[in-house]
Every structure is written in structure tokens, then in C-alpha cells.
Amino acid sequence: MAHLLQQMAYVGQTPWHELGNQLPPKQPLEVWARQAGMDWRICETPVRYMAEQAGALGSIMTFEDQKVLYRSDTKAPLSVVGGRYQIVQPRDVLEFYRDLTEVSGFELETAGVLKAGRKFWALARTGKETALKGNDTVKGYILLATSCDGTLATTATPTTVRVVCNNTLSIALNGASSAVRVPHSTTFDAQAVKRQLGIAVSGWDTFMYRMKTLSERKVKTHESMNFFLRVMCQTDGHADSQALTNERALKKVQELYEGRGRGAELGAAKGTAWGLLCAVTEFVDHERRARSQEYRLDSAWFGQGAGLKQRALDAALQLAS
């Protein structure tokens, strides 16, 4: 049922979440809006309630401090938010990329909605890419996503995709995320966000230098075990009760690292810190238990899965330092 509530569009290979409508390259935003399920608006109305009155129908009252958000097409409710909540429309997310795709050489690759429209995103390729040893190619993207239920600020972040298996990893610079977040208490200014992202995107070379460093850092057996214990169980490298409860996850990431993962046998990944990181990202993006592919995608980009991948990146960089 979750898939009936979600729609997305993509170009190129079928995305790792295996959902959506395939489009030819370089389609206009109007086509993207229609095929990605983003051709509707978020409407708002004050919260109203029925006041009790003995022996008769109650009066309809209005609570001005909050409002209901709902879809313009289906009239389905999306959320109840404060009166000052600033809406970002699905079309605003696509329009963010208009000048980037028409002038700057970006290409939209995926866009769509999650949770019946409560969350939506678009992902565009920047044109930057690097091949590590063994043709392990990493491409640069910009992801813009937002929600209308209070679960996510409007967020623009540089992201990489490991082409061999479509693993996604947000770029982190100097130990901190380079994402630009605009809370819904303020107006979303697309041009201001792009100016800030200009700084983040320029960090691509630094990021790829670090990835190459990871690919050259050979890892011993005990180091890989300690890495997975720290990342998957948040331990200091010692098996405890928490580690034992996560036995399935530990076993799976070890198998991915030791050869069962896509691209695990490539020169850049086999027996290296880069391979450790790739095993965790593949686990999160493809193998981690989830109620549906929709929930897995949501977690991998915005939720616990994203946090797990960030922890793996931090641990890998520390290992290589």
C-alpha cells in the first residue's frame, strides 16, 4: 500500500529503491512534476472544531494559532502546523534546479514524494565525478528535500553516489555536514541556499581526496571487526549486550565487506577503509530491515540510516588519519 501513496520519476538506470517512472534525459520541469507526482499544491486552512452545546448542534469555532495543511488534488490532510509555518511547495523543490539545469550543466536524476506527500525531494547530478582504483566511480549530486509534517527542515546537501551499486553518502567536510537547512519558521530563499552550497560544492576535491585516502588505507581483520562494532553498535570496540542484539546487522556488513557486496572485490574497496564504508552504506541503502522500500529510502537519506552512514564515514576517516 505504501507504494500507492508514493510516486517518483528518474532518468538512467532504475534507482536502487526500484520504484518510479523512467524519463528520457533533459525533460522540462513540467514533465518532471507530472511524472514524479509533484504537480499539486499544499493548501492551508485554519483549524476548526465543534464546540459542545447542550441539546443542539455546537458552534463551529476556529483556532487561529494552528492550521491544517492538505493536498490540492485529493484534499487529503497532510499535517497540523503552527500559524507561522512557512510552506515549501513540491514545485518549489523542482524550480530550485531550473537555472542549475539550464545554465550550470546539472541534470535531474530522481524526484518524488514520500509518505503520501508529507515529504518530497529532487536529486540532480552536478557533473563532478572521480574514479578510484578498479573503476570504482563516485559521482557528485545535490539533494534538495523538505517536508510538510515537521519531520524535516528544507535541506539542500551535497551527496555522492557510488555508481557500482547506487549507494548514497552525504559529503561531510571538516567533521561537519555541509548541508544547508532552512527551518519552516523562515521563508525558503532558493538563491541564498545556492550561494551557500557554492561553498559546499567547492569542497568536492577535498572530499574525494579523503575517499582516495580511505581506498589506500589497508585494514587488518581485527580493525574491520572493531570498526563494525563501533559503527553498528556504538561501542568502543568490545562486544557487549548491545552488540549481541545487533548480531544480524554485524554479520551482514561483514559479509558485504568480505566479498558479497557489490563492488567489494574492486581494488579500491577490497581490504580497505573505503571498503568498510561502502559495506555500511550498502547495508543501509539495500539490506537494512524496513517496512517497505519507501521507508528504507526515507531512512537512508533523512533518518536513522543517514545517521549510521555519517557515523561510518567519521569512523573511517579517523581510521585513516
Buried (B, 14 or more C-beta within 10 A) or exposed (E): EBEEBBBBBBBEEEBBBEBBBEBEEEBEBEBBBBBBBBBBBBBBEEBEEEEEEEEEEEEEEEEEEEBBBBBEEEEEEBBBBEEEBEBBBBBBBBBBBEEBBEEEEBBBBBBBBBBBBBBBBBBBBBEBBBEBBBEBBBBBBBBBBBBBBEBBBBBBBBBBBBBBBBBBBBBBBEEEBBBBEBEBEEEBEBEEBBEBBEEBBEBBEEBBEBBBBBBBBEBEEEBBBBBBBBBBBEBEBEEEEEBEEBEEBBEBBBBBBBEEBBBBEBBBBBBBBBBBBBBBBBBBBBBBEBEBBBBBBBBBBBBEBBEBBBBBBBBBBEBBE
